Amino acid sequence: MVDSMSTFNNSNEINIIRSIFIETLNDEFNSKTGVGIYVYLAPMDINQLFKDYLHQNRTIRFFAERCVKKYITLS
């Protein structure tokens, strides 16, 4: 029972972090472009960015700022 509870807590933690990540990324897009994240990115792209974020050692805000700069430059 302890293992399944630990897995639940880890899963719940990841979902909370994912929600904060998406909210922060959306806020950054909105403040820099006037529109939200889904104007620039598909949900699958956002999920990939979240996976990328998990493998680096930066804050969500820093990662979000870099993403917005990248996508604004590309458009």
Secondary structure, DSSP 4 states (H G I P E B T S, - for coil): -HHHHHHHHHHHHHHHHHHHHHHHHHHHHHHHHSS-GGGT--HHHHHHHHHHHHTS-S-HHHHHHHHHHHHHHH-
